[in-house]
Each structure stands twice: as C-alpha cells, then as structure tokens.
C-alpha cells in the first residue's frame, strides 16, 4: 500500500512549505475574490484589491467585537455577510473574554483534513495511518443549535469531519454512535469497552482529558473491563495529537504510556493555524490562512502612546519579511470569514519554516500555567473538587465544561 507521505509528495503537497510567500499571496487573492460580493467585501472594496499592499490599505485590523454585528446578522439568517461560502455549523470557543463564534465552512473543514493528513504523512509516522486506530471523541459533542445550525468546539466538529472523510473511514475509534453519547460518564465507559480490544496507536484529544481517561481506564474501569495495564493493552501506542498545550502533561502521560510522542495543532481561538511535524516547532498552514505579523514591541508602543489598533500605523510583516527570534502579534485572514483578525496570540519566529506560540498580548490577564498546574495536581491525586482557580482553566477549555459540570 502506498504511504501517506508518498501520496502527499506526489500531489505537490510540499509546496505549502517550499514556497510560502507565493502560497500566501495566492491564498489571500482567492479569499478576497470569493468574498468580494459579501457585505463585508463591499464595505471594504474587495474588488479593488489586487495584492497584499492593497489589502492592508483597504481592510482595517479587527478584534472579535468588530465582527460581532456581522455574526449576529448571520445567526438571524442573512447570507453573504462575512463569507460567501455556505457553512454547516458554528465553531464555539470560550475564552476569558467570553463566548466567540466562527463559521465552520467547507474550506475550514478541508483545512482540518489537510492538517490531519500532514501530521500522519511525515517521516516515521505514515505507518501509523494504516496500522491501527486513532482514539478520538472524548470531548463533548455539539448539542446546541443557533440560527438553525449546530454549535460545537473545533475538536468535536473536526473529528466529525474526519470520520466522514472516505480516506479516514476506518481510522477512528470509538464508533460514531458512541462519540455522540451526551453523558460524559456513559460515553467514556462505552469508549473503554470498545478500545480495550483494538490496536490503538494514537489519539486526538485534549491532553488533560486524555490523561483523565487513561487514569479511569486503569482504576475505575480496570476490574469491570478486565484491563490490567494500558501500556500492555496498547503496545503500539506512540502518538498524541492535541490542539491544546501539551507541555504540562508530558511527564504524567509518559509515566502511563512509555514510548509516546507529542504533536500539537496550533490553534488560536479554535482556528487551526499551524501543525507540529517535527521537534523544532510548528509549521504554519500557509495554504489555508493568510498570516500577518505585528512586532510585539510595536504593539506595546501603540499602547504606551495611547493609540488604537485601527489608527496606529503598524509595519505589518508577512512570512517573507519577519525576523527570526522575534515575537509577533498574529493577524489572521481565514476562509471562514475573518479578515485581518487580531486574535491576541503572540508567536515567536524560530526559523524560516517554524513558529511557536509564546503567549498573549495581555499576558497578565491570562495566568494560564499556575491554574493549569493546580488542576493537573488535582487530577494526579484523584481529587476532582474544583477550586475557583482551577475552574478558570476548565471554563476556558470547552471539552472540560461537560466533564466538571461547569456552565
């Protein structure tokens, strides 16, 4: 059987990393052309835009609040508002600033498919794609309906997309019916029943949820399911893919699954931006979103001078003009109807190909690591009594809300 890596190479897939500048220009032109007749496209003269410079001149930087009126219009049923492409669902992300919604378009779904293929198509990993099962579906599935469309996290929507992809039909476990069980305890118990007899070689999951599931497999489910040891149960398990920060959980996970590698899907507010295919860092999906970079120092200077993000004259960089080692505020234009969106995330440029997430614009308002470690310690001692500090982390991560019953 031909490996995934061979398929990717033969189809010209590597052009997304080999020619990032050209790829980015093509992506921007396609997004602008497809959406020139939307309300947003008419307001900001998309028809007049022919290059990156035009785009920066005509379209202002935006925070989520700038898109909110358009989102409300879309919820009420108005078409061609932010994006011309139909969308099947709302992606919902919960941050310290509140709930945010983004259209889950076909292009966004295809980006998730590509990201998954690329993760399994790198050297030394492609064998897993055909040799065993990928555990997914620990997160809560979407149950809410808004404007006639389902609402869910990128994790649940992404896994559902991959399950429906013919190429991935037999890759995922547990079954789709099991993944749809609303009650978390029942879903996890049924998941354990299915995966104990399967050759699970990888997982796509929030690292904390995956750690909790493994601990339940070893303790609560051990006698009921006849499980002796997870490492012996899944001798070929070796990869965890996550759209969350894996760092704080690596030691705990390696104590259970000895020979495990970790790969992150870098998301900013549930928007897939980059994937980690080696240990150097993450490679942006240059053929999915158009990226701009504002020097973090320049952003801080704007704040000191009392300026605003729409009035200050930033020197916005593209992938070809950034400097290695520097930190930048990330600006996204996506096929899901977001244009020059300042997510609040800061990335550091490692080299010509790699970036890494390094924090937020307002780092002091996101005290992630202390609370994350508090919650991890509670998990490690099997104490799930939530403190106010650990609830902050749970609320930020949508998959954790159903687990801990936090609304």
C-alpha positions in Angstrom: 0.0 0.0 0.0 1.3 3.5 -0.9 2.2 5.5 2.2 0.5 8.8 3.0 3.9 10.5 2.7 4.3 9.3 -0.9 0.8 10.5 -1.7 1.4 13.9 -0.2 4.7 14.3 -2.1 3.4 13.1 -5.4 0.5 15.5 -5.2 2.7 18.6 -4.8 1.7 19.0 -1.2 5.1 20.2 0.0 4.7 23.5 -2.0 2.9 24.9 1.1 6.2 24.9 2.9 8.7 25.3 0.0 7.1 28.4 -1.4 5.3 30.1 1.5 5.4 33.6 0.0 3.8 32.6 -3.3 1.4 30.3 -1.5 0.3 33.1 0.9 -0.3 35.6 -2.0 -2.5 33.0 -3.8 -4.5 32.3 -0.6 -5.2 36.0 0.0 -6.3 36.6 -3.6 -8.6 33.6 -3.5 -10.2 34.7 -0.2 -10.7 38.2 -1.4 -12.1 37.1 -4.8 -14.6 34.6 -3.4 -15.9 37.1 -0.8 -15.9 40.4 -2.8 -19.7 40.4 -3.0 -20.3 39.8 0.7 -21.5 42.7 2.8 -18.0 43.0 4.3 -16.3 42.7 0.9 -18.5 45.5 -0.5 -17.9 47.7 2.5 -14.1 47.3 2.2 -13.8 47.4 -1.5 -12.5 43.9 -2.1 -13.0 44.4 -5.9 -10.2 47.0 -5.8 -7.7 44.7 -4.0 -5.1 43.0 -6.2 -2.1 42.5 -3.8 -1.1 42.3 -0.2 -0.4 46.1 0.0 -3.9 46.9 -1.3 -5.4 44.6 1.2 -3.6 46.3 4.1 -4.6 49.7 2.9 -8.3 48.9 2.4 -9.1 46.5 5.2 -8.6 47.6 8.9 -7.3 45.4 11.7 -10.1 43.9 13.7 -10.8 42.4 17.1 -13.7 40.0 17.6 -16.0 42.8 18.7 -15.7 44.3 15.2 -17.1 41.1 13.6 -19.8 40.6 16.2 -22.5 42.6 14.3 -21.9 40.5 11.2 -22.1 37.3 13.2 -25.4 38.4 14.7 -26.7 39.1 11.2 -25.6 35.6 10.0 -27.3 34.0 13.0 -30.5 35.7 12.0 -30.2 34.0 8.6 -28.7 36.7 6.4 -26.4 35.3 3.7 -23.3 36.7 2.1 -22.5 38.8 5.2 -18.9 37.9 6.1 -18.4 34.9 3.9 -19.9 33.7 0.6 -19.2 30.1 1.2 -22.0 28.1 2.9 -21.2 26.9 6.4 -22.6 23.8 8.2 -22.0 24.8 11.8 -20.7 27.3 14.3 -17.4 26.8 15.9 -17.6 28.0 19.5 -14.6 28.9 21.6 -14.8 30.0 25.2 -12.2 32.4 26.4 -11.6 34.7 29.4 -13.3 37.4 27.3 -16.5 35.3 26.7 -18.0 33.1 24.1 -16.9 33.6 20.4 -18.5 32.1 17.3 -16.9 31.4 13.9 -18.5 29.9 10.8 -17.4 26.3 10.1 -17.2 26.5 6.3 -16.3 23.7 3.9 -12.9 25.4 3.4 -12.2 25.3 7.1 -13.2 21.6 7.2 -10.8 20.9 4.3 -8.1 22.6 6.2 -8.6 20.2 9.1 -8.5 17.2 6.8 -5.2 18.5 5.3 -3.7 19.1 8.8 -4.5 15.5 9.8 -3.1 14.1 6.6 0.1 16.1 7.0 0.6 15.0 10.6 0.3 11.4 9.6 2.4 11.9 6.4 5.6 12.9 8.0 8.7 10.7 8.0 8.4 7.9 10.5 4.7 8.4 11.2 3.0 7.4 8.0 2.9 3.7 9.0 0.5 4.5 11.9 -2.1 5.8 9.5 -2.7 2.2 8.2 -1.6 0.0 11.1 -4.1 0.8 13.9 -6.8 3.0 15.4 -6.8 6.7 16.4 -8.7 7.4 19.6 -11.0 10.5 19.3 -14.3 11.6 20.7 -13.5 12.1 24.4 -14.8 15.7 24.1 -18.4 16.7 24.3 -20.3 16.7 21.0 -22.2 19.7 19.8 -25.8 19.8 21.1 -26.8 23.4 20.8 -28.5 24.9 17.7 -28.0 28.5 16.7 -29.7 30.0 13.7 -30.6 26.5 12.6 -27.0 25.3 12.7 -25.3 23.1 15.3 -22.7 24.7 17.6 -19.6 22.8 18.7 -15.9 23.0 19.5 -13.2 22.6 16.8 -12.4 19.3 18.4 -15.8 17.8 18.0 -16.5 19.4 14.6 -13.1 18.4 13.3 -13.3 14.8 14.4 -16.8 14.5 12.8 -15.4 15.9 9.6 -12.6 13.3 9.6 -15.0 10.5 10.4 -17.0 11.4 7.3 -13.9 11.6 5.1 -13.7 8.3 3.0 -10.0 8.1 3.3 -10.3 8.1 7.1 -13.4 5.9 7.3 -11.8 3.0 9.3 -9.2 5.0 11.2 -11.1 6.4 14.2 -12.4 4.8 17.3 -14.8 4.6 19.1 -17.8 4.4 16.8 -19.6 7.5 15.7 -22.7 6.4 17.8 -20.6 6.2 20.9 -18.9 9.5 20.3 -22.4 11.1 20.2 -23.5 9.9 23.7 -24.2 13.1 25.6 -23.5 11.8 29.1 -19.7 12.0 29.6 -19.5 9.1 32.1 -21.6 6.8 29.8 -19.6 7.9 26.7 -16.3 7.2 28.4 -17.3 3.8 29.7 -18.6 2.7 26.3 -15.4 4.1 24.7 -13.3 2.0 27.1 -15.3 -1.1 26.2 -14.6 -0.6 22.5 -10.9 0.4 22.7 -9.8 -2.3 25.0 -9.9 -4.8 22.2 -8.4 -2.6 19.5 -4.9 -1.7 18.4 -5.0 1.9 19.4 -1.8 3.6 18.1 -2.6 7.3 18.5 -5.1 9.7 20.0 -6.5 13.1 19.0 -7.6 14.7 22.3 -7.2 17.4 24.8 -4.2 16.3 26.9 -5.9 16.7 30.2 -9.0 14.8 29.1 -6.8 12.1 27.7 -4.9 11.8 31.0 -8.2 11.6 32.9 -9.4 8.9 30.6 -6.3 6.8 31.0 -6.5 7.1 34.8 -10.1 5.9 34.7 -9.1 3.1 32.4 -6.5 2.0 35.0 -8.6 2.5 38.1 -12.4 2.8 37.8 -12.7 0.6 34.6 -9.9 -1.8 35.4 -11.9 -4.6 37.1 -15.1 -4.1 35.1 -13.3 -4.3 31.8 -10.6 -6.8 32.7 -7.9 -4.2 32.0 -4.5 -4.9 33.6 -2.3 -2.1 32.2 -2.9 0.5 29.4 0.6 0.2 28.1 0.2 -3.5 27.7 -3.3 -3.1 26.3 -2.0 -0.8 23.6 1.6 -1.9 23.0 1.8 0.1 19.7 0.5 3.4 21.1 3.0 6.2 20.4 1.4 9.5 19.4 -0.8 12.1 21.0 -2.1 14.9 18.7 -3.7 17.8 20.5 -5.0 21.3 19.8 -4.1 22.2 23.4 -0.9 22.9 25.2 0.7 19.5 25.9 3.8 20.7 27.8 2.4 20.4 31.4 1.2 16.9 30.9 4.1 15.1 29.1 5.6 13.7 32.3 2.4 12.3 33.6 1.4 10.8 30.2 4.8 9.2 29.7 4.5 7.6 33.1 1.5 5.7 31.8 2.4 5.3 28.1 6.1 4.9 27.9 7.1 5.4 24.3 4.8 8.3 23.4 5.5 11.2 21.1 3.5 14.5 21.1 2.4 16.7 18.2 0.4 19.9 18.6 -2.1 21.5 16.3 -1.5 25.2 17.0 -4.9 26.9 17.3 -5.8 30.5 18.1 -9.3 30.6 19.4 -10.1 27.3 17.7 -8.8 28.4 14.4 -6.2 25.9 13.1 -3.0 27.9 12.2 -0.1 25.5 12.2 0.9 21.9 12.9 3.9 20.4 14.5 5.5 17.8 12.3 9.0 17.8 14.0 10.6 18.9 17.2 11.6 22.3 16.0 8.2 23.9 16.3 5.0 24.3 14.3 4.8 25.0 10.6 2.0 27.4 9.6 -0.6 26.2 7.2 0.3 28.7 4.6 -2.2 27.4 2.0 -5.1 27.7 4.5 -4.9 31.2 6.1 -3.2 34.4 5.2 -0.9 35.5 8.0 0.4 38.9 9.0 2.7 39.7 11.9 2.9 42.8 14.0 6.0 43.2 16.2 5.1 42.7 19.8 7.3 45.7 20.7 5.4 47.8 18.2 2.1 46.8 19.7 3.3 47.7 23.1 4.5 51.1 21.8 1.0 51.7 20.4 -0.4 51.0 23.9 2.1 53.3 25.6 1.3 56.1 23.2 -2.4 55.7 23.8 -3.1 54.7 20.2 -5.7 52.3 18.9 -5.3 49.2 16.8 -7.2 50.8 13.9 -5.5 54.1 13.9 -1.9 53.2 14.6 0.4 52.8 11.6 1.8 49.3 12.1 4.5 47.9 10.0 2.7 44.6 9.3 5.1 41.8 8.2 4.4 38.8 6.0 6.1 35.4 6.2 8.9 36.6 3.9 9.8 39.7 6.0 9.7 38.5 9.6 12.8 38.2 11.7 14.0 35.0 13.4 13.9 35.1 17.1 11.4 38.0 17.2 7.9 37.9 18.8 4.9 39.0 16.8 1.2 39.6 17.4 -0.6 37.2 15.0 -3.1 38.6 12.5 -5.3 36.1 10.6 -7.4 36.2 7.4 -9.3 33.0 7.1 -11.6 31.2 4.6 -14.1 31.3 7.4 -14.9 35.0 7.1 -12.3 36.6 9.4 -10.3 39.4 7.9 -7.1 40.8 9.5 -8.3 39.4 12.8 -6.0 40.1 15.8 -6.6 37.0 18.0 -4.5 38.3 20.9 -1.9 35.5 20.5 1.8 36.1 20.3 4.1 33.8 18.3 7.9 33.6 18.0 9.6 33.0 14.7 12.1 30.1 15.2 13.5 29.8 11.6 12.4 30.1 8.0 9.8 27.3 8.5 8.8 27.2 12.2 7.0 29.3 14.7 6.0 28.6 18.3 3.2 30.1 20.5 4.7 32.3 23.2 1.8 34.0 24.9 -0.9 36.6 24.6 -0.9 40.4 24.0 -2.1 40.8 27.6 -0.1 38.1 29.3 -1.1 39.3 32.8 -4.8 38.7 32.1 -4.2 35.0 31.1 -2.4 33.4 34.1 -2.5 30.0 32.5 0.3 28.0 33.9 -0.3 28.3 37.6 -4.0 27.3 37.4 -3.2 24.6 34.8 -0.8 23.0 37.2 -3.3 23.3 40.1 -5.8 21.3 38.0 -3.1 18.8 37.0 -2.2 18.2 40.6 -5.8 17.6 41.5 -6.1 15.1 38.7 -2.9 13.4 39.8 -4.4 12.9 43.3 -7.8 11.8 42.0 -9.4 14.8 43.7 -11.8 16.5 41.4 -13.1 19.0 43.9 -12.8 22.2 41.9 -11.3 25.3 43.3 -12.0 28.7 41.9 -8.5 28.8 40.4 -8.8 25.5 38.6 -12.3 26.4 37.3 -10.8 29.1 35.2 -8.9 26.5 33.2 -11.9 24.3 32.9 -14.1 27.1 31.6 -11.5 28.1 29.0 -11.4 24.6 27.6 -14.8 23.6 26.3 -14.3 19.9 26.5 -13.8 20.3 30.3 -17.1 22.0 30.9 -19.2 18.9 30.5 -16.7 16.8 32.5 -16.9 19.0 35.5 -20.4 20.2 35.1 -19.4 23.9 34.7 -21.8 26.0 32.6 
